[in-house]
Amino acid sequence: MRTACARLRKSEEAVTPVIATILMVAITVVLAAVLWAFLGNVTPPEPPAFVSATVDQTQDNWTIDVIMVQNGPLFTNDVQILVKKADGSAGLVSTLVSAMTPGAYYNGVRFIEAAAPGTLSAGDSFTLDRTIYATGSVISFLSVDAEQTYGTYKV
């Protein structure tokens, strides 16, 4: 009996090459399936929205004209305006665009809605009174939670 056990232990082949190949293919298939299941549910993040605008000046005002909203739309109740004066002090503190009556001034800032009510879109504009906001003042378009900046423009 000892000789039979000794012969089995001294065998140097663990599995045949055919079985080894089948095991390698099976492991590869299982790993591929696990990776596909894990990565198949991951969706790429949406690119952030961005407000493209131009800044012009007249004798009395600065005008910020929205020319495009990329990856929008941006709803006016989701966008707030922050205007800082040239000296760094707050001029208009985090005001929702939807809270601004179109055409009315709020701390020297006026919103003029062009076409699509309820959304910030091309053609909309903001006017800053130059007697309040000197050269170097900054207007920023922010998300409601202020974690995302949609655009910042210096006048």
Beta strands, then each sheet from edge to edge (+ up, - down):
strand 1: 50-57
strand 2: 61-70
strand 3: 74-75
strand 4: 79-84
strand 5: 90-96
strand 6: 105-106
strand 7: 109-112
strand 8: 119-120
strand 9: 125-129
strand 10: 138-143
strand 11: 149-154
sheet 1: 1+ 2- 9+ 7- 6+
sheet 2: 3+ 8-
sheet 3: 5+ 4- 10+ 11-
end
